[in-house]
Amino acid sequence: MALSPKLEIRQGQTLIMTPQLMQAIKLLQMSSLDLTSYVEAEMERNPLLERADGEGSEGAGDREGGDRDGGEREAGEAPSSGNEGGNEGSGEGDGDVWLSSELSDSSRDIAQRLDTDLSNIYPDDPGTGRSEAGAGDAQQRDPWQTGLTTRTGSGGVSEDYNLEAFVASDVSLQQHLGDQMVLAIADPVERLVAQVLIDNLDDAGYLRLDLDDTAARMGIDRAHLERILAVMQTLEPTGVFARSLAECLKLQLIEKNRFDPAMEKLIENIDLLARHDYAALRQVCGVDDEDLKEMIAELKALDPKPGSSFGETLIQPVVPDVIVRPARDGGWAVELNTDTLPKVLVNQTYYAHISRQARDDAEKSFLTECLQTANWLAKSLDQRARTILKVASEIVRQQDAFLVHGVQHLRPLNLRTIAEAISMHESTVSRVTSNKYMATPRGIFELKYFFSAAIASAGGGDAHSAEAVRHRIKVLIDAENPDDILSDDTIVKMLKDEGIDIARRTVAKYRESLRIASSVQRRREKKAGRG
């Protein structure tokens, strides 16, 4: 068969992801903090964007060197023109003139307004009373003009205050130990080795380092390294530089003078304590029930992670994106949290002003691109807010019983149910529910919390939510009798009697996710607690 070129016409459909569409999708799945950072970066990059509330950005009047036009000024906004002379002869007192006028940058004007020299008002200030001859010198500038300044003993002005130097900063664990190390160790070589040990601590204060390799790398013997480590283990907080949990507890007990032979045996067999095998612990330690209970109480009072109090990770509080309140008609009022929504405006007046002054096509193209980007960003933010509100309103409608009665009435829900109800795609609902939180009368929950798998009903009725079943398991275990600990099989039977068809392995999985011990461990723990 001969090969020959030919033309064909084919019809097809393709989805092209434009940059604007990709931006809208990106904004939709952002959290409130990420969205704020993104909008701040866009406002720095785009001169046509400004805050809707007028904070943190320059308006058109600022860029043009004057006030906005009267049509653009917000309602109730006073003009920024000076009015120093407006109060003269108006019959107002001198105090009103002082309050209504702006502070001048010159000490001479202030002295004339007060009808006295500044040195008479501030006699202890060495900067007042200077002659105006040196006013032009940068080092003799008036304090009202330069702001806060530090002064030397001779009355001269030194460098400006660094206000950030007065703000308390968090001290890291490494800094805290480094300050103590220079006092505990005098030899420069040993200080270098001690600094290596400090740098290899984890966030909990444990030393994650192989001593043999470290000694060979530092060119010292193992015994010398252990002596340095012993000194470092005496620093505060007590328990740092431990290589295991047992050693961490041992260091704290030694500091409290409570590391006796019985406690030493307890530390060496701490695995038995984790399994709640109190009978074996009593035999190993050679103590009775009362002494063992006191020893365990002392261990629980210790800090297993002594370095965690110096964590540098800043914990951000959860700020809800949606707020749900009871309505007067018995329903629920769903509204967006306006504090988490960036408010931006496109400054059309500034665009019209500078577009007339564009000198070439490159500047015109840049301004046009900025206008299109600004308009699309404002539209994307508005669409994002509407989509979040739409999805949240449907979630509230679906989970009305949860808001009224609690978690035991949480319905099984999936993304498809919400997507079909509001005529959106499942991927859109998934992006909306990511990193978004809802404040309800029962607490703040992530939107994904309301989506859970369905557990079949034993009687063929409505399915049960997996979260509601997990809560029911916790309630049953919390109310169990110490003399009759519930096993997983017993919990399965009790749930089936309540109409919940669930397997034993599912009960075990839910119990472990709740960090609840097995029936054997719970029996040992509660029996020891009664004893």
WOJOKA-V796420 format. One record per helix or strand of 3 or more residues. SS is the DSSP state (2 for helix, 1 for strand). FROM is the first residue (numbers start at 0). LEN is the number of residues. If there is no record, write none. Layout:
BEGIN
SS;FROM;LEN, SS;FROM;LEN
END
This chain:
BEGIN
2;18;10, 2;31;14, 1;48;3, 2;59;5, 2;83;4, 2;93;7, 2;106;8, 2;117;4, 2;131;3, 2;137;3, 2;142;4, 1;148;3, 1;156;4, 2;162;4, 2;172;12, 2;187;12, 2;210;8, 2;221;11, 2;244;11, 2;260;8, 2;269;5, 2;277;8, 2;288;12, 2;307;3, 1;321;5, 1;331;5, 2;337;3, 1;343;3, 2;347;8, 2;360;38, 2;399;6, 2;406;3, 2;414;8, 2;425;7, 1;436;4, 1;442;4, 2;446;4, 2;465;13, 2;487;10, 2;503;10, 2;518;12
END
